[in-house]
Amino acid sequence: MNYGNLIRIAIRALANNKFRGFLTMLGIIIGVASVISMLAIGQGSKRSIREQISEMGSNMIMIRPGNGKFGGVRQSASSMQTLKLEDFEAITRDVSLIDKATPMVNSSGQIIYGANNAPTSVYGINQDYLDIRKFSVDQGEMFTEHDIKTAAKVCVVGQTVVNNLFTKGEDPLGKTIRFKSTPFRIIGVLTPKGYNSMGQDQDDMILAPYTTIQKRILAITYINGIEASAISEEASEEAIEEISAILRQKADFHVRSQEELSSMLSTTTDLMTVLLACIAGISLLVGGIGIMNIMYVSVTERTREIGLRMSIGAKGRHILWQFLIEAVIISVMGGIIGVVLGIGASAVIKHAAGWPVFVQPYSVILSFAVCTVTGIFFGWYPAQKASNLDPIEAIRYE
């Protein structure tokens, strides 16, 4: 069997019907391009989420009070008083896998400067909060340990707070703002970080000594939570076990890591990516059906040609391979065009829409392999039908 000759015959047959061949390829082209672009969007979203979580502190551990009962009524975590400063001190002292830690108390309300005001949140923390959350001070400085010990009324503000209060472009450093009637002197401005993967504005915040918020704003002795960073992302789970062992004697508490959040979001993103790829893959199925349909038409149109070839010595397997090669050529050419179109569409989406897009090599290889298999699968039956034709009946066919 001369496969080179069969390929030349198949190409010549397709060249005689260029427009019909292109229309047949169209389903494959659209299918491959759709699969590649959908997978690129999914993978880009996954990478973007991981990068944003990493910017928030990929090895961060969050400790919160549980939803306990008080007087027979189940309370929210924010109102529970189960975490104390003693717990924070025990964690920093006894957990070997913790690098940095901060107690945290927080409150929400209106922040006021002159005639301007805006809703925001104030977080009472220590200096380690910046390293844990991957923040940095752009202007001014962070408050000191002395400020914490004296419950000083100083704060560091985010860029959104600056934009909302200082609308005339004033320098915020040294200015005094009020939160729930308590004055705070601005000593620093955080470097802008923008929105995170959950749509939260990371610049709409005020940081102050936790003692100040405890005594002057909330009038409490307990803390709302503890945030810490493990010595590495890999050590997060073991650090959580150590923390849990220390706090186990106390009331309900929850310990969570950024790795858990990252895994949960990645699982959701993977599910959406598979769903999008399956929807796009329907185009490949439609394209395969189109190949089968056209191959049936081609067999019918060339019945006499098949009969003549078989009458001069061509065997059934030669006819089968001829039509099968035609189907594969249609699929492969459509796949090549689809790959180019899919990569191009991904680039356009990335630059025009600003979406996070990442084309992985496996998606290109997978799409190309699937379209090749599609050509063989859907081209086999028409080719088999052609190979089983009776030569005499085929020659007589009108």
N, C-alpha and C positions, 0 to 999 in steps of 0.2 A: 504494500500500500504506500503510495507516494503522497505523504502528508503535505509536502510543499506544493504539489500540484492541486491538491484539494483546497488548500488555503487560497491559491490564486483564483480558482474557480469561484470560491465563496466571495472573495473580494470583488471579482468581476460582476457577480450576480447582484451584490449590494450596490455597486457603482451604477448599475442600470436603473436603480430606483432610489436615487439619493434622497429625495424629499421624504419618501415613505420610510426610508431607513432612519432619517433624522427624527421624524415623528415617533418612531418606535423607540428610539433612544431617549426621547424626552422624559418619559416616566422614570427611567433609570437615572438620568441626569438630575432631575428634581429630587428624587429619593436620596441619592448619595449626598447632594449638596445640603439637603435638609438635615440629614443625620449628622453630618460633620458640623454644621453651624449650631445645631441644638446641643450636641455634646460639648462644643466649644463654650457655649453660654453657660452650661451647667458646671463645667470644670472651672471656668473663670470665676463664677460665683463662689464655688467652694474655696478656691485659692484666696479670693478676696476676703471671705469670712475668716479664714485661718490667719491671714495677715493682720486683720483688724483685731482679732482676739489676741494675737501675739503682741500687738502694740499696747493692748490693755494689760498685758502681763500674762503670758501663757502658763507661768508656774504659780499663779495667784491662787490662794485658798481663802474662802469666805466662810466665816463662822457666824451663825445667826441663832437667836433663841427659837425654840420650837413653839407651836401653837398649843400652849398648856391651858389648864382650867383654873379659874379663880372664882370661888363662891359658886361652883357648879356651872359656870358659864365659860365656854371656850373663848379664849382671848386671841387676838391677832399677835403675830410675832413681834410687831413693833411696840406693843404695850407690855410685853413680858419683861420681868426684871430678873431673869435668871443669870445673866452674864454680868460679872463684876470685874473691876480692875484687877482683883486678885487672880482671876482666871487668865487674864492677859499676861500678868507677870509670871504665872506658872508655865504658860506656853512658851514664853520667850526664854525662860530659865531651863525648862526640862525637855523641850523638843529639839533634838540635835539636828534635825533636817530642815529647820526653819532658818532662813537667812535674815529676813526683816519682818516686823510685825507692827501693827498700830491698832489701838482701840478706836472705835468709831461711834460717834453720836451724831444725829442729823435732825434737821428741822426745815420745814418749808414755810415760805411766807413772802411778804412784799419787802423788797429792798428799796431804799429811798435815798436820793441825792438831790437836794434842791427841789425843783418842781417835777423832777422825773422819778418814776418808780416802775418796778417790774417784778413779776413773780420769779422766784428762784429757790434754790436749796443751799443750805449752809451745812457743811460737814466739819465736825470737830474731830481732828486727827492729830498725829504727831508727824515729825519730819520724814519718817520712813514711808509715808503714804506716797510721796512723789516717786520713789524707786519702785514700790510695789505696783503702782498704776501706770508707770512709765510716763509720768508728767515731768515737766521741767519749768523753771522760772525764767521768763523771757526778759522781764524788767524788774528791777528792785531785788528783793531777797526773800527767802523763806523765814518764817518766825523761828525762834530759838528755843532751846530747852528752858531757858530762864522765863520766856514768855509763857510756856506751858505751866511752870511751877507757880507763876504769879497770876495765872488766868488773865493775861493781858488782852485788851480789846483791840487786837490787830488781826488783819486778814490778808489773804492772797486771793485775787479774783480771776475768773476766766474772762476771755475776750468778749464773749456775748454779754456779760454783765457790764463790761466797759462800754460796749456799743450802745447798750440800753440806757445807761445813766449819764454818760459823758457825750452827749449828742453834738456838742460844739467842738469836739476834738481836744478837750482839756487833757492835761497830763493827770492820770488818776493817782499817781504815787503821792502819798502824803495827805490825800483828801479823806474826809470823814464821811462815811455813809451810815445809814441807820437800818437795822433789822429788828423788827418788833420793839421799837423804841430804844434799842441798845446801840450805841455808837461804836463803829469799828473804823480804825484807821488803816487805809490800804498801804501795805508795805511792799507788795509785789504783784505782778501780773503773769499769769501762766502762758506758756507757749501754746498757740492755738492747735487743736487736734481735730476739730470738725465733728461730724456725726459718726457714730459707730455703726456696726452691722445691724443693730436693732432699732436704728433711727433716733437714738438719744443724742442730744447735743452735749458733747463732752466739755464744751466751753461755758455752759450755763451753770456755773457753780461758784461757791465761795468756800475757801478753806480757812479754818481758824483753829487755835489750840483747843483740844477736846475738853480741857478743864474749863475754858471760857464758856463753851456751849452748855456744858453740864451745869455750871453754877449760875450763869447770868441769863441764859435763854430758857433752858428746860427745868432747871432746879431739880436735878436728879442726882443720884449717886451711882446708879448702874449704867451700863453701856448698851448701845443698840446692836453692837456687833464687833467682831475682830477681823481684820484683814491681814493676811500674811503672804509671804512668798517663800516657796521651797527653794532649797539650794540649786535645784534643777527641775526641769519639767518631768523628767523620769522619776524623780524622788517624791512627786506630789502625792501619789497614792500611799506610800509608806508614811509620809508626814501626816496625812489625814488619820491613819491608824494610830499614830502616837498621840495626836491631839484628842482623838476620841477616847483613848485610854485614860487621859488626864481628866477629861470633862464627864466621863461616864457616871461619876458619883452624883452629878448635879441633875437639875430638871432637864426637860426636853431641849435639845439643841440640834442644829443642822450644820453639817460641814460639807461644802461643795468646792470643787476646783474648776478652773477655767477649762481644763482638759475634758471634763464632763460636758460642759457647754459646747466646746468645740466638736466633740464626738456626736452630740445630739444634732447640732446644726449640720454637720457633715452628712449624717444619715438622712436627714430631711432633704438636703440638697441632692444627694445621690438618688433618692427616690424620685425627685422631680426630674432629674436628668434622664433616668431610665424611662420615665413616662413620656418626656418630650421625644426621646429617641424612638420609642415605640410608635408614637403618633407619626413621626417623620418616616419611620420604616414602612408605614402603610403605602407610601408612594412607591417604594421598591416593589411591593407586592403588586400594585397596579401596573407598574412598569413591566414586571414579569408576565402578567396576564396579557399585556400588549404584545410582548415578544411572541408568546404562544399563538395569539390571534394572527399576527402577521405571518408567522411561519406556516400556519395552516393555509393561509391565503397563498403563500408562495408555493407550497406543495401542490395545491390545486392548480395554480397557473402553469406550473412546470411539469405537469403529469406526463405529457408526451416526451419532454426532454428526459425525464427519469426513465421512461420506457425505452427510449433509444439508447441511452447509456447502458442500461442493463442488458439490452439485446446484443450489444457489441462486447460484452464481457464484464461490465462493472457488477460487482457483487453487492448484496444488500448492505453489508457493513460499510462499503465505500459511500453509498448514498446516505446512510445514517450519519457518517462522519462529516460529509459535505454540509448537510443542513445543521448539524450540531455546531460545526465550526462557524457557520453564519450567525447562529444565535449567540455564541460566545463572543464573536467579534463585535456584534451590536452591544452586548453587555459591557465588554471591556472598554470600548471606545466611549460609551455613555458614562462608564465609571470614571475614566480619566477626565472627561469634561466636567463631570460632577464634582470630582475632587478639587479641581482648579476653581470652579465656581463656588464651592463650599468654603474654601480657604479665603477666597476673595470676599465673599459675603460676610464672613467672620471679621475680616479686617474693616469692612465698611461699617458694620454694627459697632465695633470697638471705637472707631474714630468719629462716626456720625452721631451715634446715640450715647456714647460715653460709657457703655456697659463693660463690665469686666469680662473679657473673652480670652480663652486660652485653647489653642488647637493642639491636642496631644497626638503624637505619631500613631498611637494604637487606633485612634478613631478613623484615621485615613486608611490604614491597613485593613481594619475591620470592614469599613464600608466598601473598599475595593474588592475584598474577598467575598463579601456577601453578594455584590452585584455579579461577580463571576459565577458563583454557585447558582444565582438566580437564572442566568443565561443557560447553564447546563440543565437545571431542573425543568424550566419551562420550555426549553427547546428540544428536550429529549423525546417527548411524546409525538410532536409533529414529525421529527426526524425518523422515529421508529415507524410511524405510519408510512412515510415515504419509502423506507427500506423494504417494507412488506408488500409494496404494490406488485401486481402481476404484470410482467413486461408486455405481454400481448394486449391485455386490457388497457394498460397505460398508453400504448401507441395508438389504440383506437379511440382514446378519450378525446372528446371535442370540447 
